Amino acid sequence: MKRKDRQNKKSVGEQVIQKFPNRCPYCDEVISYEDFRLDEGENEVKCPSCKNRYIKIVPGPFAKRKKK
């Protein structure tokens, strides 16, 4: 029984309940970043719909999360 309790404690954490699509901050159109080559850090992205440019930030694999 104690082993099962430890497994439950390990599985408790952050869970994604709903994932929203990525949208352009100017025209609010849905954008798929699969068409872009995004590197770690800041990336300039041009919206295919409205042609405006904006910055998409991609965190590194070891990005620090803020603890509450």
C-alpha positions in Angstrom: 0.0 0.0 0.0 2.8 2.4 0.8 4.3 1.8 -2.7 1.1 2.8 -4.3 0.9 6.0 -2.3 4.4 7.0 -3.5 3.4 6.4 -7.1 0.4 8.6 -6.7 2.5 11.4 -5.2 5.0 11.2 -8.1 2.2 11.5 -10.7 0.8 14.6 -9.1 1.9 17.7 -10.9 1.1 20.1 -13.7 -1.5 18.8 -16.1 -2.7 20.3 -19.4 -6.5 20.5 -19.2 -7.1 22.2 -22.5 -4.7 23.4 -25.2 -5.6 26.5 -27.2 -4.3 27.0 -30.8 -1.6 29.5 -31.4 -2.9 32.8 -32.8 -1.4 35.9 -34.4 -1.4 38.8 -31.9 -2.5 41.2 -34.6 -5.3 39.5 -36.7 -6.1 36.6 -34.3 -5.8 34.0 -37.1 -4.7 30.5 -36.1 -1.0 29.9 -36.9 0.7 26.6 -37.1 4.4 26.9 -36.2 5.2 23.6 -38.0 5.9 25.7 -41.1 8.5 27.8 -39.3 12.0 26.8 -38.2 11.9 28.0 -34.6 15.2 28.0 -32.7 15.6 28.3 -28.9 15.2 32.0 -27.9 13.6 34.8 -29.9 12.3 34.1 -33.4 10.8 36.6 -35.8 7.6 35.3 -37.3 5.6 36.7 -40.2 1.9 36.0 -40.1 0.8 34.4 -43.4 -2.6 36.1 -43.2 -1.9 39.8 -42.2 1.8 39.8 -43.0 2.7 41.5 -39.7 5.9 40.4 -37.9 6.1 39.6 -34.3 8.5 37.8 -31.9 7.9 34.2 -30.8 9.9 33.1 -27.8 10.8 29.5 -27.5 12.1 28.4 -24.1 15.1 26.1 -23.8 14.8 22.5 -22.5 16.0 23.6 -19.1 14.0 26.8 -18.7 13.4 27.6 -15.1 9.8 27.6 -14.0 8.6 30.1 -11.4 7.6 28.4 -8.2 4.6 29.8 -6.4 
